[in-house]
Amino acid sequence: MSQEHFSISNPTLCLHCKNDEGQRFKRMNEIKQWYEEERQKTFNQCRLDELQKKLEEQCELLGNNALCLHCSDAKVKGHEVNCSLCSSVIQELEERERAIEDYKKKCDELSRQADINKKKLDDFRDRMSVEASAEIACSSETFEDIYNPCRESELRKRYEMLRLNKWSKCLQKIKENKRRGETTDEKKEKETVERMIKKVFDKASTDMKKKKELLHTFFKTSDSTKSVNNKKISQCMDMAVQNLQMMILYENCTHYQDMNEELGHNEPDYLCELADDCYKQACLMALHNPPLTLDWRNKEKPNGCPFPPIKLG
């Protein structure tokens, strides 16, 4: 027997096919017989090692559980495979392939659903950013937008700075006027400043109410009625009020100082500067949701300061 006769690249028989067991056993013996014949012909150790390795490879191939050549050819040609072992292997492989296809379809469906849910989430975020921005920015009933310079805590802080800084400057000016003889009654001067502050705050509150009424008329809404149907319009109204508030914040308010110049007074009047600062602060507080109002009935005046505290609640 030649070596090429036993060069097996694939097992030629099915291990568990009853009709092929004898042929497989016979083929195994033929290979061993050929090995013995070849071993006796050579005394070269390298050749013996090569033969031993070849024998082991052929025996391993014959013991393989894969499809036999006959069944493989039948499957490729589309013929029915009669081998019970090969049929079960083919069936198992086909079932695995179907399972893989099912998993692929499920993965594709999950991916499609994930894309849809992501789009819904993005739409929801965009919608909520518009709907909540006005409530977050204009109202501090439950929380504040820390990026909004007109939030309630910031407006309260600005008012406190107005009380402390401007009133101390007023006292200094009143004392200077008294030393120059421009005023004789310091108490009367303080009362004048107090009346002016209240009038400016009242005027700013009235002006802002009129502006809000104009916006309500334009948007056809009211403060008391906010139904589900006109919720979007109400949100636009809140955003418009917020934008008006931001414009006033960044505006350089010099209304009373300009009037002082128009009357021919070349020297700046500290009362006009104070009036402009009070008017700007009062507008910002009036446009807040809910409006921040002053407790004018509070008679407590620490250090004689005419600025009343902001009402609580």
C-alpha positions in Angstrom: 0.0 0.0 0.0 1.3 3.4 -0.8 1.3 6.3 1.6 -1.0 8.4 -0.6 -3.6 5.7 -0.4 -4.1 6.5 3.3 -3.7 10.3 3.1 -7.1 11.1 4.6 -8.1 14.8 4.8 -11.7 14.1 6.0 -13.2 11.1 7.7 -14.8 8.9 5.1 -17.4 7.2 7.4 -19.9 8.2 10.0 -18.8 6.9 13.5 -22.3 5.8 14.7 -23.7 4.6 11.4 -24.3 0.9 12.0 -23.8 0.0 8.3 -20.4 1.7 8.3 -18.9 0.5 11.6 -17.4 -2.6 10.0 -15.9 -0.6 7.1 -14.5 1.9 9.6 -12.9 -0.8 11.6 -11.5 -2.5 8.5 -10.1 0.8 7.3 -8.4 1.4 10.7 -6.7 -2.0 10.5 -5.5 -1.4 7.0 -3.8 1.8 8.1 -2.1 0.1 11.0 -0.9 -2.7 8.7 0.5 -0.2 6.3 2.3 1.5 9.2 3.9 -1.7 10.4 5.1 -2.5 6.8 6.6 0.9 6.4 8.2 0.8 9.9 10.0 -2.5 9.1 11.4 -1.0 5.9 13.2 1.9 7.5 15.6 2.3 10.4 15.6 6.1 10.3 14.3 7.5 13.6 13.0 10.7 11.9 11.1 8.6 9.4 9.7 6.4 12.2 8.5 9.5 14.1 6.9 10.8 10.9 5.0 7.5 10.4 3.9 7.5 14.0 2.5 11.0 13.7 0.8 10.1 10.4 -0.8 7.0 12.0 -2.2 9.1 14.9 -3.6 11.7 12.5 -5.4 9.1 10.3 -6.8 7.3 13.3 -8.0 10.7 14.7 -9.7 11.6 11.5 -11.4 8.2 11.3 -12.7 8.7 14.9 -14.1 12.2 14.1 -17.8 12.7 14.6 -18.2 15.2 11.7 -20.1 14.5 8.5 -18.8 11.7 6.3 -17.8 12.5 2.7 -20.9 10.7 1.4 -23.3 12.7 3.6 -21.4 15.9 2.9 -21.7 15.4 -0.8 -25.4 14.6 -0.4 -26.0 17.8 1.6 -24.2 19.9 -0.9 -26.2 18.4 -3.8 -29.4 18.9 -1.9 -30.1 15.2 -1.6 -31.6 13.6 1.5 -29.1 12.5 4.1 -30.0 9.0 5.3 -27.3 8.8 8.0 -28.9 9.1 11.4 -26.0 10.8 13.0 -25.4 13.3 10.2 -29.1 14.0 10.0 -29.2 14.9 13.6 -26.1 17.1 13.3 -27.6 18.9 10.3 -30.9 19.3 12.1 -29.1 20.7 15.1 -27.1 23.1 13.0 -30.2 24.2 11.2 -31.9 24.9 14.5 -29.0 26.9 15.7 -29.0 28.9 12.5 -32.7 29.6 12.9 -32.1 30.6 16.5 -29.4 33.0 15.4 -31.6 34.5 12.8 -34.4 34.9 15.4 -31.9 36.6 17.8 -30.8 38.9 15.0 -34.4 39.9 14.2 -35.0 40.5 17.9 -31.8 42.6 18.2 -32.9 44.6 15.1 -36.3 45.1 16.7 -34.8 46.2 20.0 -32.5 48.5 18.2 -35.4 50.0 16.3 -37.4 50.4 19.5 -34.4 52.0 21.2 -34.1 54.6 18.4 -37.8 55.3 18.6 -37.6 55.7 22.4 -34.5 57.9 22.1 -36.3 60.2 19.7 -39.3 60.3 22.1 -37.0 61.2 25.0 -35.3 63.9 22.9 -38.7 65.3 22.0 -39.8 65.2 25.6 -36.7 67.0 26.8 -37.1 69.7 24.2 -40.8 70.1 25.1 -40.1 70.2 28.8 -37.3 72.7 28.4 -39.8 75.1 26.8 -42.6 74.3 29.2 -40.6 74.4 32.3 -38.3 77.3 31.5 -40.9 80.0 32.2 -42.0 78.3 35.4 -38.4 77.8 36.6 -37.3 81.3 35.6 -40.3 83.3 36.7 -41.5 81.4 39.7 -39.8 80.3 42.8 -42.7 78.5 44.5 -40.9 75.2 44.7 -37.4 75.8 43.2 -35.2 78.3 41.5 -33.2 78.4 38.3 -29.6 79.2 39.5 -28.8 80.6 36.0 -31.6 83.2 36.2 -30.3 86.5 37.4 -33.8 87.6 38.3 -34.6 84.7 40.6 -36.3 85.5 43.9 -33.2 85.1 46.0 -31.2 87.3 43.7 -33.9 90.0 43.7 -34.0 89.9 47.5 -30.2 90.3 47.6 -30.3 93.2 45.2 -33.0 94.9 47.3 -30.9 94.5 50.5 -27.9 96.0 48.7 -30.1 98.9 47.7 -31.3 99.4 51.3 -27.8 99.3 52.7 -25.7 101.2 50.1 -28.2 103.8 48.8 -29.5 104.8 52.2 -26.1 105.3 53.7 -25.2 107.4 50.6 -28.4 109.4 51.2 -27.5 110.1 54.8 -24.1 111.3 53.7 -25.6 113.7 51.1 -28.2 115.0 53.6 -25.5 115.8 56.1 -23.4 117.5 53.4 -26.4 119.6 52.3 -26.9 120.6 56.0 -23.3 121.7 56.4 -23.5 123.7 53.2 -26.7 125.3 54.4 -28.8 123.8 51.5 -31.2 122.2 54.1 -32.0 123.1 57.6 -34.2 120.2 58.7 -32.5 116.9 58.4 -35.6 115.0 59.6 -37.8 116.6 57.0 -35.3 115.7 54.3 -35.4 112.1 55.3 -39.2 112.1 55.2 -39.0 113.5 51.7 -36.7 110.7 50.6 -39.0 108.1 52.2 -42.1 109.6 50.4 -40.2 109.6 47.1 -39.1 106.0 47.5 -42.7 104.9 48.1 -44.0 106.9 45.1 -41.3 105.4 42.8 -42.1 101.9 43.9 -45.8 102.4 43.5 -45.3 103.9 40.1 -43.1 101.0 38.9 -45.7 98.5 40.2 -48.4 100.3 38.3 -46.4 100.6 35.1 -45.5 96.9 35.2 -49.2 95.9 35.8 -50.1 97.9 32.7 -47.4 96.2 30.6 -48.6 92.8 31.8 -52.2 93.7 31.0 -51.1 94.6 27.5 -49.4 91.3 27.2 -52.4 89.5 28.5 -54.6 91.3 26.0 -52.2 90.3 23.2 -52.0 86.7 24.2 -55.7 86.6 25.2 -54.9 85.2 28.7 -55.4 86.2 32.3 -53.6 85.6 35.5 -56.6 83.8 37.0 -57.5 81.4 34.2 -54.9 79.0 32.9 -56.7 76.0 31.5 -55.1 73.0 29.8 -56.3 74.3 26.4 -54.4 77.6 26.6 -51.4 76.2 28.5 -49.1 76.9 25.6 -50.3 80.4 25.2 -49.8 81.0 29.0 -46.3 79.7 28.7 -45.6 82.2 25.9 -47.0 84.9 28.2 -44.7 83.8 31.0 -41.7 83.8 28.6 -42.6 87.3 27.4 -42.8 88.6 31.0 -39.5 87.0 31.7 -37.9 88.6 28.6 -39.3 92.0 29.7 -37.7 91.5 33.1 -34.4 90.6 31.6 -34.5 93.7 29.3 -35.1 95.9 32.3 -32.2 94.2 34.2 -29.7 94.9 31.6 -31.1 98.4 30.7 -29.3 101.5 32.0 -32.2 103.2 33.8 -31.6 107.0 33.8 -35.2 108.3 33.5 -35.2 110.7 36.5 -31.6 111.7 35.9 -32.5 112.6 32.3 -35.4 114.7 33.5 -33.1 116.5 35.9 -30.8 117.4 33.0 -33.8 118.5 30.8 -34.8 120.9 33.6 -31.4 122.6 33.3 -29.7 121.2 36.4 -26.1 120.5 35.5 -25.2 119.0 38.8 -26.3 115.4 39.3 -29.0 115.0 42.0 -28.6 112.1 44.4 -32.4 111.8 44.7 -32.6 111.3 40.9 -30.0 108.5 41.0 -31.8 106.9 43.9 -35.2 107.2 42.1 -33.7 105.4 39.0 -32.3 102.6 41.1 -35.5 102.2 43.0 -37.6 102.2 39.8 -35.5 99.5 38.2 -35.5 97.3 41.3 -39.3 97.8 41.7 -39.9 96.8 38.1 -37.9 93.6 38.5 -39.8 92.7 41.7 -43.2 93.5 40.2 -42.5 91.2 37.2 -41.5 88.3 39.3 -44.0 85.5 39.6 -45.4 85.9 42.1 -44.6 89.6 42.5 -42.4 90.7 45.4 -44.1 93.4 47.4 -42.9 95.7 50.2 -44.5 95.8 53.6 -45.1 99.6 53.9 -47.1 99.0 57.1 -44.0 97.8 58.9 -43.0 100.7 61.1 -39.7 99.2 62.2 -36.9 101.3 60.7 -33.4 100.1 61.7 -31.1 103.1 61.7 -34.0 105.1 60.3 -33.8 103.3 56.9 -37.0 104.1 54.9 -36.8 100.9 52.9 -39.4 98.5 54.3 -38.8 94.7 54.3 -40.1 92.5 51.5 -43.3 90.7 52.5 -43.0 87.0 53.3 -45.0 84.4 51.5 
